[in-house]
């Protein structure tokens, strides 16, 4: 089951311009007006000279340092902004996406997994484009989380990220990646199977022992050892049984001249039964251990 979606994202681009970014410097010399780009001197090679007739000043063009000269009433584009020249002042009238799409002032435009903003705040116009995530016909902003089948996904700048798994028959309970939980005789696992990839698995709990399947809580005896299946699927050794006599694990018992031992070495449980003529159980246990050791050496 693939649940991880990788998207290629365009880095965030943000540019700010004042609505009167291109200003003009005016100096009247007799019957003419000299216009230069904002910040340029009056002798700049790109200056524009406007004749003045009978004291009447005609509508002024917009003179810019990087976008040329534009007559009054005309429109032009620079970077991600569209301007109109209004009597010497270039005013932003819209924003332009990199693909040429026009975004009106104060509007938001979504195309091909990108959200474009053209916002106005005071005298500033801001153009910003940021990545979105697209899944099942829906666009999601960076930081949004949503459900897709059994998985909780979050939109990040690098793409969609699988946060975890929704529990079976639940709308709110979420297992994070790598987490498991036991409920109603089932183990729910949100298993990590690779970078950014998870798998949701529901397993019926039970135990397998010597090729036999046992249900949770069930008890059985195998070679004198009494087992019980725990609710997490592991085996619990309760003790040892011989002809109805129960000996707890780790205990020794002397009854009717017979010693009964139930003990564990590493992961293996042993049951031993042998005659004991001593009055002390500890002496019988010690002597029996010595006899077993000598037999082992001879073998």
TORFI-988815 format. One record per residue (C-alpha): residue number from 1; x, y, z. Coordinates in steps of 0.25 Angstrom, whole numbers. Layout:
N
{site NUM; {X; Y; Z}};
...
REM end
This chain:
299
{site 1; {0; 0; 0}};
{site 2; {6; 13; -4}};
{site 3; {2; 25; 4}};
{site 4; {12; 35; 2}};
{site 5; {11; 45; -9}};
{site 6; {24; 53; -13}};
{site 7; {21; 67; -19}};
{site 8; {31; 76; -26}};
{site 9; {30; 90; -20}};
{site 10; {34; 104; -25}};
{site 11; {41; 113; -15}};
{site 12; {33; 124; -9}};
{site 13; {34; 137; -16}};
{site 14; {30; 150; -10}};
{site 15; {32; 164; -15}};
{site 16; {27; 178; -10}};
{site 17; {25; 191; -18}};
{site 18; {19; 204; -14}};
{site 19; {7; 208; -23}};
{site 20; {15; 220; -26}};
{site 21; {28; 213; -28}};
{site 22; {33; 220; -40}};
{site 23; {33; 235; -37}};
{site 24; {38; 246; -45}};
{site 25; {47; 258; -42}};
{site 26; {42; 271; -49}};
{site 27; {49; 284; -52}};
{site 28; {44; 295; -60}};
{site 29; {53; 302; -69}};
{site 30; {46; 313; -76}};
{site 31; {36; 306; -86}};
{site 32; {40; 292; -83}};
{site 33; {40; 281; -72}};
{site 34; {51; 271; -71}};
{site 35; {47; 258; -65}};
{site 36; {56; 247; -60}};
{site 37; {55; 234; -53}};
{site 38; {54; 234; -38}};
{site 39; {68; 236; -32}};
{site 40; {74; 240; -45}};
{site 41; {81; 253; -48}};
{site 42; {75; 264; -57}};
{site 43; {86; 261; -67}};
{site 44; {83; 246; -68}};
{site 45; {84; 241; -82}};
{site 46; {70; 235; -81}};
{site 47; {63; 248; -77}};
{site 48; {50; 253; -84}};
{site 49; {48; 267; -88}};
{site 50; {33; 272; -88}};
{site 51; {31; 286; -95}};
{site 52; {21; 295; -88}};
{site 53; {12; 304; -97}};
{site 54; {5; 316; -91}};
{site 55; {7; 311; -77}};
{site 56; {-1; 298; -79}};
{site 57; {6; 285; -75}};
{site 58; {2; 273; -83}};
{site 59; {0; 260; -76}};
{site 60; {13; 254; -72}};
{site 61; {19; 241; -76}};
{site 62; {25; 231; -66}};
{site 63; {40; 230; -66}};
{site 64; {46; 218; -60}};
{site 65; {61; 214; -58}};
{site 66; {58; 199; -62}};
{site 67; {45; 199; -70}};
{site 68; {47; 210; -80}};
{site 69; {38; 222; -82}};
{site 70; {23; 220; -84}};
{site 71; {13; 231; -88}};
{site 72; {1; 235; -79}};
{site 73; {-10; 225; -79}};
{site 74; {-2; 214; -84}};
{site 75; {0; 200; -77}};
{site 76; {13; 193; -75}};
{site 77; {19; 181; -68}};
{site 78; {31; 180; -59}};
{site 79; {34; 167; -51}};
{site 80; {21; 161; -45}};
{site 81; {13; 175; -46}};
{site 82; {5; 181; -56}};
{site 83; {5; 197; -56}};
{site 84; {-3; 208; -62}};
{site 85; {4; 221; -64}};
{site 86; {-5; 232; -58}};
{site 87; {1; 246; -61}};
{site 88; {16; 242; -57}};
{site 89; {12; 232; -46}};
{site 90; {13; 217; -49}};
{site 91; {1; 211; -41}};
{site 92; {0; 196; -39}};
{site 93; {-13; 191; -45}};
{site 94; {-11; 176; -44}};
{site 95; {-1; 165; -41}};
{site 96; {4; 155; -51}};
{site 97; {8; 140; -49}};
{site 98; {20; 134; -55}};
{site 99; {11; 128; -66}};
{site 100; {5; 141; -69}};
{site 101; {-8; 139; -62}};
{site 102; {-14; 152; -56}};
{site 103; {-18; 153; -42}};
{site 104; {-26; 166; -38}};
{site 105; {-23; 174; -26}};
{site 106; {-28; 168; -13}};
{site 107; {-30; 154; -20}};
{site 108; {-25; 140; -19}};
{site 109; {-22; 131; -31}};
{site 110; {-20; 116; -31}};
{site 111; {-14; 109; -42}};
{site 112; {-6; 96; -44}};
{site 113; {-3; 94; -29}};
{site 114; {1; 108; -27}};
{site 115; {-6; 119; -19}};
{site 116; {-4; 134; -24}};
{site 117; {-7; 146; -15}};
{site 118; {-8; 160; -20}};
{site 119; {-11; 167; -7}};
{site 120; {-12; 182; -3}};
{site 121; {-8; 187; 11}};
{site 122; {-8; 202; 12}};
{site 123; {0; 208; 1}};
{site 124; {7; 194; -2}};
{site 125; {4; 184; -12}};
{site 126; {9; 170; -9}};
{site 127; {11; 158; -19}};
{site 128; {13; 145; -13}};
{site 129; {13; 131; -18}};
{site 130; {13; 119; -10}};
{site 131; {12; 104; -12}};
{site 132; {0; 96; -9}};
{site 133; {-3; 81; -8}};
{site 134; {-13; 74; -17}};
{site 135; {-20; 61; -14}};
{site 136; {-33; 55; -19}};
{site 137; {-37; 68; -26}};
{site 138; {-35; 77; -14}};
{site 139; {-24; 88; -11}};
{site 140; {-18; 89; 3}};
{site 141; {-10; 100; 9}};
{site 142; {4; 97; 15}};
{site 143; {1; 93; 30}};
{site 144; {-13; 87; 26}};
{site 145; {-16; 73; 31}};
{site 146; {-27; 64; 25}};
{site 147; {-32; 50; 25}};
{site 148; {-30; 41; 13}};
{site 149; {-35; 27; 15}};
{site 150; {-28; 21; 27}};
{site 151; {-17; 32; 28}};
{site 152; {-15; 46; 33}};
{site 153; {-8; 54; 23}};
{site 154; {-1; 68; 25}};
{site 155; {3; 78; 14}};
{site 156; {17; 82; 16}};
{site 157; {26; 91; 7}};
{site 158; {33; 78; 2}};
{site 159; {19; 72; -1}};
{site 160; {9; 62; 6}};
{site 161; {14; 55; 18}};
{site 162; {7; 44; 25}};
{site 163; {6; 47; 40}};
{site 164; {-1; 34; 44}};
{site 165; {-13; 25; 43}};
{site 166; {-27; 26; 47}};
{site 167; {-32; 15; 56}};
{site 168; {-42; 5; 50}};
{site 169; {-56; 10; 51}};
{site 170; {-52; 23; 58}};
{site 171; {-52; 38; 53}};
{site 172; {-43; 44; 63}};
{site 173; {-33; 34; 69}};
{site 174; {-20; 34; 61}};
{site 175; {-8; 25; 63}};
{site 176; {5; 32; 60}};
{site 177; {15; 26; 51}};
{site 178; {22; 14; 58}};
{site 179; {11; 14; 69}};
{site 180; {2; 2; 72}};
{site 181; {-10; 0; 81}};
{site 182; {-18; -12; 86}};
{site 183; {-33; -11; 87}};
{site 184; {-44; -22; 87}};
{site 185; {-35; -33; 84}};
{site 186; {-28; -27; 73}};
{site 187; {-14; -20; 71}};
{site 188; {-15; -8; 62}};
{site 189; {-2; -4; 56}};
{site 190; {3; 9; 48}};
{site 191; {15; 2; 43}};
{site 192; {26; 10; 37}};
{site 193; {31; 3; 24}};
{site 194; {40; 14; 18}};
{site 195; {43; 29; 18}};
{site 196; {30; 36; 19}};
{site 197; {22; 23; 17}};
{site 198; {13; 16; 26}};
{site 199; {4; 4; 26}};
{site 200; {-8; 2; 35}};
{site 201; {-10; -13; 40}};
{site 202; {-21; -19; 49}};
{site 203; {-17; -33; 54}};
{site 204; {-26; -42; 62}};
{site 205; {-18; -45; 75}};
{site 206; {-14; -60; 79}};
{site 207; {-2; -69; 81}};
{site 208; {5; -79; 73}};
{site 209; {11; -90; 80}};
{site 210; {17; -103; 75}};
{site 211; {9; -101; 62}};
{site 212; {-4; -99; 69}};
{site 213; {-12; -86; 70}};
{site 214; {-18; -81; 83}};
{site 215; {-27; -70; 86}};
{site 216; {-25; -59; 96}};
{site 217; {-26; -63; 110}};
{site 218; {-26; -78; 106}};
{site 219; {-18; -88; 115}};
{site 220; {-12; -101; 111}};
{site 221; {-2; -111; 116}};
{site 222; {10; -116; 108}};
{site 223; {20; -126; 113}};
{site 224; {16; -123; 128}};
{site 225; {17; -108; 125}};
{site 226; {5; -99; 127}};
{site 227; {4; -87; 117}};
{site 228; {-6; -76; 116}};
{site 229; {-8; -67; 103}};
{site 230; {-6; -52; 107}};
{site 231; {-14; -41; 100}};
{site 232; {-2; -36; 93}};
{site 233; {0; -49; 87}};
{site 234; {12; -54; 96}};
{site 235; {12; -67; 104}};
{site 236; {11; -66; 119}};
{site 237; {17; -78; 127}};
{site 238; {8; -81; 139}};
{site 239; {16; -93; 144}};
{site 240; {17; -108; 143}};
{site 241; {6; -119; 145}};
{site 242; {8; -134; 148}};
{site 243; {-5; -143; 150}};
{site 244; {-13; -131; 155}};
{site 245; {-2; -125; 164}};
{site 246; {2; -111; 160}};
{site 247; {15; -105; 163}};
{site 248; {18; -90; 161}};
{site 249; {29; -86; 152}};
{site 250; {42; -85; 160}};
{site 251; {37; -93; 172}};
{site 252; {41; -107; 177}};
{site 253; {31; -116; 184}};
{site 254; {34; -129; 193}};
{site 255; {21; -138; 194}};
{site 256; {20; -152; 198}};
{site 257; {35; -155; 196}};
{site 258; {35; -148; 182}};
{site 259; {42; -135; 179}};
{site 260; {36; -127; 168}};
{site 261; {43; -115; 161}};
{site 262; {38; -105; 152}};
{site 263; {49; -95; 147}};
{site 264; {54; -87; 135}};
{site 265; {68; -86; 129}};
{site 266; {69; -75; 119}};
{site 267; {56; -76; 111}};
{site 268; {53; -91; 113}};
{site 269; {44; -96; 125}};
{site 270; {48; -110; 131}};
{site 271; {40; -119; 140}};
{site 272; {47; -130; 148}};
{site 273; {41; -141; 157}};
{site 274; {50; -150; 165}};
{site 275; {50; -158; 178}};
{site 276; {55; -151; 190}};
{site 277; {58; -159; 203}};
{site 278; {64; -147; 210}};
{site 279; {57; -139; 220}};
{site 280; {62; -126; 214}};
{site 281; {57; -123; 200}};
{site 282; {69; -114; 198}};
{site 283; {78; -126; 200}};
{site 284; {70; -134; 190}};
{site 285; {71; -123; 180}};
{site 286; {86; -122; 181}};
{site 287; {89; -137; 180}};
{site 288; {80; -138; 168}};
{site 289; {87; -126; 162}};
{site 290; {101; -133; 164}};
{site 291; {96; -146; 159}};
{site 292; {91; -139; 146}};
{site 293; {104; -132; 145}};
{site 294; {112; -145; 146}};
{site 295; {103; -152; 135}};
{site 296; {105; -140; 126}};
{site 297; {121; -141; 128}};
{site 298; {121; -156; 125}};
{site 299; {112; -154; 113}};
REM end
